[in-house]
């Protein structure tokens, strides 16, 4: 579709009524029911995703698209504004989709629809058709939504196309890391709002009491294996409430066996992981091990335990970093007295903290972690579990997708 034609269609749609939330809720509920019945299993098989989508992921998709869940979000995020009638959609949202979770781009559009906006979606690189399929299904359920959903598949390097779509939009909804944010900022017109849902980092914090919680440590390990550590809420590593590197190394060896147990459980349930993934992980772990050996005389030296399937890297620094992913985590010392000084500079990147500690410690530690910038505190095994309300990175998206109108 030509940009001139798209602009004409958008302007025509903006002249008409805002889509009623009930229309969106009805379409989403019907898609949710079809997901629950397994009607879309063939799609997953065709895209090669049937074996890698867990039962938990499917269950959460069913819930997140259900009328009850979305209605609760509408009431929580927009209830008062909708009742007063002084809240209005931004108009046109240009969603630059995320590639770390299948279907997330489609859900971003659903949120835009609930807020009453026209939605332009640029699919992420590597999208396997799930988001486009789900949006086609929404339109099939409610044909009136077709003027509020437009899907584009082109590389981000096509800056001309990116800029054209931004110029048509009231806001750009960006799912991506710092480099993506900087790139989009350089392209976006000054009168186009940028709404960032950037890549975040999450971790676990374990105290001396938490070290004795065997079941919770296993739940944390299962979470790492199940999510592949690829989500913003996935645990990248573990901070110990200590300044002793010997305790960090001792715990790293111990947690490796827990991680292996979780890996073996997943392999029995879902089969062995893709050989390419295993080979890549083995190579990355070996590279990390070689790097650690070459810097063994450094005060910041690290020790890598494990192999390409799972590994634990014991480090003496307290930097919050991305892990090697897919069951390969780090362990670092971070005394509670240094939580804010060590983490506050990463405040814009913090998301979820899995807290393993005594009940008498939880409130004080949660306060420190939130002051450092974390937006969610939970148990280690619950870091990526669906929770209500549906805030993104500490904010309600539906509110950001609307504006307050003053009359008189």
C-alpha positions as semicolon CSV with decimal commas, in nm:
position;residue;x (nm);y (nm);z (nm)
1;X;0,000;0,000;0,000
2;X;0,128;0,345;-0,092
3;X;0,188;0,592;0,188
4;X;-0,053;0,841;0,028
5;X;-0,328;0,577;0,024
6;X;-0,253;0,475;0,382
7;X;-0,266;0,838;0,495
8;X;-0,601;0,885;0,323
9;X;-0,745;0,573;0,488
10;X;-0,616;0,676;0,830
11;X;-0,763;1,025;0,803
12;X;-1,097;0,878;0,695
13;X;-1,095;0,642;0,995
14;X;-1,007;0,924;1,234
15;X;-1,319;1,109;1,116
16;X;-1,534;0,818;1,232
17;X;-1,618;0,682;1,577
18;X;-1,359;0,536;1,811
19;X;-1,385;0,154;1,825
20;X;-1,587;0,043;2,124
21;X;-1,392;-0,162;2,381
22;X;-1,666;-0,426;2,362
23;X;-1,581;-0,491;1,996
24;X;-1,216;-0,554;2,086
25;X;-1,306;-0,762;2,391
26;X;-1,539;-0,980;2,186
27;X;-1,277;-1,050;1,917
28;X;-1,004;-1,125;2,173
29;X;-1,232;-1,356;2,372
30;X;-1,311;-1,562;2,062
31;X;-0,942;-1,593;1,973
32;X;-0,870;-1,689;2,334
33;X;-1,131;-1,964;2,319
34;X;-0,983;-2,102;1,997
35;X;-0,637;-2,103;2,156
36;X;-0,775;-2,289;2,456
37;X;-0,932;-2,554;2,231
38;X;-0,605;-2,604;2,043
39;X;-0,748;-2,479;1,713
40;X;-0,421;-2,303;1,629
41;X;-0,192;-2,597;1,699
42;X;-0,143;-2,652;1,325
43;X;-0,004;-2,299;1,291
44;X;0,256;-2,369;1,559
45;X;0,354;-2,690;1,384
46;X;0,386;-2,513;1,048
47;X;0,611;-2,246;1,199
48;X;0,819;-2,501;1,390
49;X;0,704;-2,365;1,726
50;X;0,484;-2,654;1,846
51;X;0,759;-2,819;2,047
52;X;0,905;-2,500;2,191
53;X;0,587;-2,333;2,316
54;X;0,530;-2,448;2,671
55;X;0,193;-2,528;2,825
56;X;0,245;-2,229;3,055
57;X;0,297;-1,994;2,760
58;X;-0,022;-2,114;2,593
59;X;-0,218;-2,088;2,918
60;X;-0,097;-1,732;2,969
61;X;-0,188;-1,637;2,611
62;X;-0,538;-1,772;2,670
63;X;-0,572;-1,565;2,988
64;X;-0,418;-1,245;2,845
65;X;-0,662;-1,243;2,552
66;X;-0,965;-1,333;2,761
67;X;-1,251;-1,092;2,819
68;X;-1,215;-1,112;3,198
69;X;-0,844;-1,024;3,197
70;X;-0,872;-0,741;2,944
71;X;-1,186;-0,601;3,109
72;X;-1,002;-0,590;3,442
73;X;-0,720;-0,398;3,275
74;X;-0,963;-0,150;3,121
75;X;-1,122;-0,081;3,459
76;X;-0,789;-0,051;3,638
77;X;-0,604;0,154;3,377
78;X;-0,879;0,363;3,220
79;X;-1,186;0,319;3,438
80;X;-1,213;0,667;3,587
81;X;-1,109;0,842;3,266
82;X;-1,362;0,647;3,058
83;X;-1,640;0,726;3,306
84;X;-1,561;1,098;3,300
85;X;-1,540;1,103;2,921
86;X;-1,236;1,333;2,917
87;X;-0,994;1,065;2,793
88;X;-0,926;1,029;2,420
89;X;-0,705;0,799;2,210
90;X;-0,372;0,939;2,095
91;X;-0,484;0,855;1,740
92;X;-0,228;0,649;1,548
93;X;0,032;0,423;1,711
94;X;0,330;0,285;1,519
95;X;0,441;-0,032;1,699
96;X;0,798;-0,149;1,638
97;X;0,763;-0,509;1,751
98;X;0,975;-0,715;1,988
99;X;1,141;-1,033;1,865
100;X;1,207;-1,205;2,199
101;X;0,858;-1,355;2,241
102;X;0,625;-1,486;1,971
103;X;0,294;-1,301;1,964
104;X;0,410;-1,007;2,178
105;X;0,386;-0,771;1,881
106;X;0,022;-0,872;1,828
107;X;-0,052;-0,811;2,196
108;X;0,099;-0,463;2,171
109;X;-0,157;-0,393;1,897
110;X;-0,437;-0,534;2,117
111;X;-0,342;-0,281;2,385
112;X;-0,351;-0,005;2,127
113;X;-0,695;-0,120;2,014
114;X;-0,829;-0,126;2,370
115;X;-0,719;0,236;2,404
116;X;-0,908;0,319;2,082
117;X;-0,614;0,378;1,848
118;X;-0,532;0,299;1,486
119;X;-0,231;0,064;1,492
120;X;0,056;0,028;1,247
121;X;0,280;-0,270;1,328
122;X;0,628;-0,332;1,191
123;X;0,702;-0,697;1,253
124;X;1,036;-0,779;1,419
125;X;1,311;-0,961;1,233
126;X;1,266;-1,335;1,264
127;X;0,892;-1,315;1,325
128;X;0,754;-1,656;1,232
129;X;0,404;-1,544;1,145
130;X;0,240;-1,578;1,486
131;X;0,163;-1,207;1,537
132;X;0,037;-1,154;1,183
133;X;-0,183;-1,463;1,212
134;X;-0,335;-1,356;1,544
135;X;-0,417;-1,011;1,408
136;X;-0,576;-1,162;1,098
137;X;-0,787;-1,375;1,329
138;X;-0,899;-1,067;1,526
139;X;-1,010;-0,903;1,203
140;X;-1,186;-1,221;1,093
141;X;-1,376;-1,225;1,423
142;X;-1,459;-0,853;1,404
143;X;-1,421;-0,718;1,045
144;X;-1,479;-0,361;1,171
145;X;-1,127;-0,372;1,318
146;X;-0,963;-0,390;0,975
147;X;-0,930;-0,011;0,954
148;X;-0,749;-0,009;1,290
149;X;-0,481;-0,271;1,215
150;X;-0,205;-0,247;0,953
151;X;0,089;-0,491;0,948
152;X;0,420;-0,427;0,771
153;X;0,715;-0,659;0,720
154;X;1,034;-0,481;0,616
155;X;1,383;-0,443;0,770
156;X;1,455;-0,165;1,017
157;X;1,737;-0,058;0,786
158;X;1,470;0,079;0,549
159;X;1,485;0,420;0,712
160;X;1,271;0,589;0,449
161;X;0,981;0,354;0,520
162;X;1,035;0,384;0,896
163;X;1,027;0,764;0,879
164;X;0,715;0,766;0,661
165;X;0,521;0,554;0,909
166;X;0,645;0,764;1,201
167;X;0,523;1,079;1,028
168;X;0,175;0,927;1,005
169;X;0,173;0,843;1,376
170;X;0,096;1,028;1,695
171;X;0,330;0,801;1,888
172;X;0,589;0,531;1,825
173;X;0,557;0,231;2,056
174;X;0,906;0,084;2,064
175;X;1,003;-0,256;2,198
176;X;1,383;-0,273;2,194
177;X;1,715;-0,203;2,358
178;X;1,921;0,114;2,389
179;X;2,055;0,098;2,034
180;X;1,703;0,065;1,892
181;X;1,585;0,357;2,106
182;X;1,870;0,580;1,986
183;X;1,805;0,482;1,624
184;X;1,433;0,554;1,645
185;X;1,491;0,883;1,827
186;X;1,714;0,995;1,541
187;X;1,440;0,916;1,288
188;X;1,125;1,024;1,469
189;X;0,982;1,369;1,390
190;X;0,986;1,609;1,687
191;X;0,604;1,609;1,700
192;X;0,581;1,228;1,730
193;X;0,580;1,092;2,084
194;X;0,814;0,802;2,166
195;X;0,679;0,539;2,408
196;X;0,962;0,304;2,500
197;X;0,927;-0,047;2,634
198;X;1,300;-0,112;2,631
199;X;1,492;-0,429;2,698
200;X;1,518;-0,481;3,073
201;X;1,735;-0,697;3,296
202;X;1,612;-0,909;3,584
203;X;1,797;-1,106;3,850
204;X;1,760;-1,298;4,174
205;X;1,883;-1,182;4,512
206;X;1,965;-1,450;4,768
207;X;2,046;-1,397;5,134
208;X;2,204;-1,642;5,378
209;X;1,857;-1,763;5,474
210;X;1,764;-1,794;5,106
211;X;2,061;-2,025;5,048
212;X;1,880;-2,289;5,250
213;X;1,559;-2,274;5,046
214;X;1,621;-2,575;4,821
215;X;1,274;-2,581;4,666
216;X;1,285;-2,211;4,579
217;X;1,630;-2,247;4,423
218;X;1,499;-2,530;4,205
219;X;1,200;-2,316;4,105
220;X;1,442;-2,039;4,007
221;X;1,647;-2,281;3,797
222;X;1,332;-2,413;3,628
223;X;1,232;-2,055;3,547
224;X;1,571;-1,996;3,378
225;X;1,541;-2,310;3,169
226;X;1,176;-2,260;3,077
227;X;1,215;-1,898;2,963
228;X;1,559;-1,947;2,810
229;X;1,646;-1,624;2,996
230;X;1,527;-1,434;2,686
231;X;1,244;-1,233;2,844
232;X;1,284;-0,898;3,017
233;X;1,156;-1,071;3,331
234;X;1,394;-1,368;3,294
235;X;1,660;-1,412;3,559
236;X;2,005;-1,337;3,414
237;X;2,199;-1,414;3,727
238;X;2,207;-1,429;4,105
239;X;2,339;-1,176;4,353
240;X;2,441;-1,312;4,692
241;X;2,417;-1,102;5,005
242;X;2,789;-1,131;5,073
243;X;3,124;-0,975;4,986
244;X;3,312;-1,306;4,993
245;X;3,410;-1,449;4,656
246;X;3,476;-1,790;4,811
247;X;3,107;-1,813;4,905
248;X;3,013;-1,705;4,551
249;X;3,222;-1,987;4,404
250;X;3,091;-2,239;4,654
251;X;2,731;-2,148;4,575
252;X;2,799;-2,145;4,199
253;X;2,909;-2,508;4,208
254;X;2,604;-2,599;4,411
255;X;2,359;-2,410;4,189
256;X;2,508;-2,575;3,880
257;X;2,371;-2,910;3,997
258;X;2,029;-2,750;4,055
259;X;2,038;-2,599;3,707
260;X;2,131;-2,936;3,558
261;X;1,834;-3,096;3,734
262;X;1,599;-2,836;3,587
263;X;1,756;-2,883;3,242
264;X;1,716;-3,261;3,256
265;X;1,352;-3,227;3,364
266;X;1,277;-2,999;3,069
267;X;1,459;-3,230;2,827
268;X;1,249;-3,527;2,942
269;X;0,928;-3,326;2,907
270;X;0,993;-3,141;2,580
271;X;1,284;-3,329;2,426
272;X;1,643;-3,221;2,381
273;X;1,699;-2,862;2,264
274;X;1,791;-2,781;1,905
275;X;2,142;-2,900;1,822
276;X;2,228;-2,559;1,680
277;X;2,136;-2,391;2,007
278;X;2,339;-2,644;2,205
279;X;2,641;-2,597;1,978
280;X;2,619;-2,220;2,004
281;X;2,587;-2,234;2,383
282;X;2,886;-2,469;2,406
283;X;3,094;-2,228;2,199
284;X;2,990;-1,925;2,403
285;X;3,063;-2,102;2,732
286;X;3,403;-2,211;2,607
287;X;3,479;-1,855;2,497
288;X;3,378;-1,731;2,842
289;X;3,597;-1,995;3,004
290;X;3,896;-1,900;2,789
291;X;3,842;-1,531;2,866
292;X;3,827;-1,609;3,238
293;X;4,151;-1,812;3,216
294;X;4,330;-1,533;3,031
295;X;4,227;-1,285;3,300
296;X;4,284;-1,517;3,595
297;X;4,533;-1,276;3,752
298;X;4,285;-0,987;3,739
299;X;4,097;-0,874;4,046
300;X;3,782;-0,901;3,833
301;X;3,852;-1,260;3,727
302;X;3,567;-1,506;3,678
303;X;3,537;-1,883;3,698
304;X;3,304;-2,076;3,466
305;X;3,152;-2,401;3,591
306;X;2,962;-2,635;3,362
307;X;2,932;-2,701;2,989
308;X;2,731;-2,585;2,690
309;X;2,403;-2,720;2,820
310;X;2,412;-2,532;3,149
311;X;2,681;-2,329;3,321
312;X;2,733;-2,090;3,610
313;X;2,993;-1,812;3,597
314;X;3,121;-1,696;3,935
315;X;3,234;-1,332;3,916
316;X;3,385;-1,099;4,172
317;X;3,232;-0,782;4,023
318;X;2,876;-0,667;4,092
319;X;2,788;-0,538;3,745
320;X;2,436;-0,615;3,623
321;X;2,492;-0,781;3,285
322;X;2,318;-1,001;3,033
323;X;2,392;-1,369;3,083
324;X;2,495;-1,623;2,819
325;X;2,123;-1,723;2,815
326;X;1,955;-2,062;2,778
327;X;2,052;-2,199;3,119
328;X;2,385;-2,021;3,155
329;X;2,378;-1,769;3,439
330;X;2,618;-1,574;3,658
331;X;2,660;-1,542;4,037
332;X;2,805;-1,227;4,194
333;X;2,851;-1,077;4,541
334;X;2,635;-0,781;4,643
335;X;2,604;-0,700;5,014
336;X;2,267;-0,547;5,094
337;X;2,435;-0,228;5,212
338;X;2,562;-0,175;4,855
339;X;2,241;-0,255;4,663
340;X;2,152;0,103;4,576
341;X;2,504;0,225;4,503
342;X;2,570;-0,074;4,276
343;X;2,239;-0,084;4,089
344;X;2,103;0,269;4,077
345;X;2,299;0,366;3,766
346;X;2,114;0,081;3,590
347;X;1,776;0,207;3,713
348;X;1,629;0,242;3,363
349;X;1,720;-0,119;3,283
350;X;1,595;-0,291;3,598
351;X;1,275;-0,489;3,594
352;X;1,206;-0,799;3,806
353;X;1,387;-0,930;4,113
354;X;1,335;-1,282;4,242
355;X;1,390;-1,252;4,616
356;X;1,498;-1,558;4,815
357;X;1,527;-1,460;5,181
358;X;1,369;-1,491;5,522
359;X;1,025;-1,341;5,574
360;X;1,168;-1,103;5,834
361;X;1,409;-0,967;5,568
362;X;1,171;-0,939;5,273
363;X;1,015;-0,598;5,333
364;X;1,344;-0,417;5,397
365;X;1,517;-0,580;5,099
366;X;1,222;-0,516;4,869
367;X;1,235;-0,148;4,968
368;X;1,605;-0,122;4,881
369;X;1,560;-0,301;4,548
370;X;1,267;-0,080;4,450
371;X;1,463;0,232;4,547
372;X;1,741;0,106;4,320
373;X;1,494;0,091;4,029
374;X;1,328;-0,252;4,026
375;X;0,957;-0,251;3,937
376;X;0,855;-0,599;4,046
377;X;0,957;-0,814;4,345
378;X;0,849;-1,177;4,364
379;X;0,964;-1,532;4,434
380;X;1,235;-1,675;4,212
381;X;1,006;-1,915;4,033
382;X;0,744;-1,648;3,961
383;X;0,959;-1,393;3,782
384;X;0,798;-1,444;3,440
385;X;0,457;-1,561;3,552
386;X;0,150;-1,369;3,443
387;X;0,034;-1,127;3,706
388;X;-0,248;-0,879;3,746
389;X;-0,240;-0,585;3,694
390;X;-0,077;-0,590;3,350
391;X;0,179;-0,315;3,396
392;X;0,479;-0,291;3,163
393;X;0,801;-0,188;3,333
394;X;0,615;-0,015;3,616
395;X;0,366;0,175;3,398
396;X;0,015;0,115;3,264
397;X;0,032;0,116;2,883
398;X;-0,335;0,192;2,819
399;X;-0,294;0,522;3,004
400;X;0,006;0,612;2,791
401;X;-0,192;0,542;2,475
402;X;-0,457;0,804;2,558
403;X;-0,466;1,175;2,642
404;X;-0,684;1,393;2,862
405;X;-0,912;1,637;2,683
406;X;-1,030;1,960;2,851
407;X;-1,349;2,122;2,724
408;X;-1,482;2,465;2,808
